[in-house]
């Protein structure tokens, strides 16, 4: 199952998504059990149906389930529809640094790189900003991606993931709350746009060749 989960993780990475390996294993376990029950076969036999093509299809299904994050899209090319206050920009960058620092084996090797890529994108958006401060225009999918990463990291802190060596254990509840508050600020900005993303706005990219 871990090998199959890794293969699914690679398919997701091809379209710009990072999912913790343990969550993929849980997902696949449920899918295998469902196939076994439906076809009245053993789970061991059902696993044979999860070949490369099936995993690619499943990866696209997962991408569509979070299409508001515009998986696979270049964030710098998307419409910058949200005015992000500078204090929120600063707290988001700080939170994403924590995401990278707290990433462990359970989050997958791509998590730190994803967090740092978002920080880099925020930096470029700030550099390119040509409006009046104290806000920076950013694309909505960037906020969605950042909020998910930060929320996942807050959950890891709550579950007892190892903290960096220079962080005392008694800081854990404060760190968890700070991360959740940072994510909530991003979600509030999205809600303030007064609209929800339509089904056709962000497209899942075509399968890579």
Secondary structure as UniProt FT lines:
FT   HELIX           2..14
FT   TURN            15..16
FT   HELIX           21..39
FT   HELIX           43..46
FT   HELIX           47..49
FT   HELIX           52..65
FT   HELIX           67..69
FT   TURN            71..72
FT   HELIX           75..77
FT   STRAND          82..85
FT   HELIX           86..102
FT   TURN            105..107
FT   HELIX           110..128
FT   TURN            133..134
FT   STRAND          135..138
FT   HELIX           140..159
FT   TURN            165..166
FT   HELIX           169..171
FT   HELIX           172..191
FT   TURN            192..193
FT   TURN            199..201
//
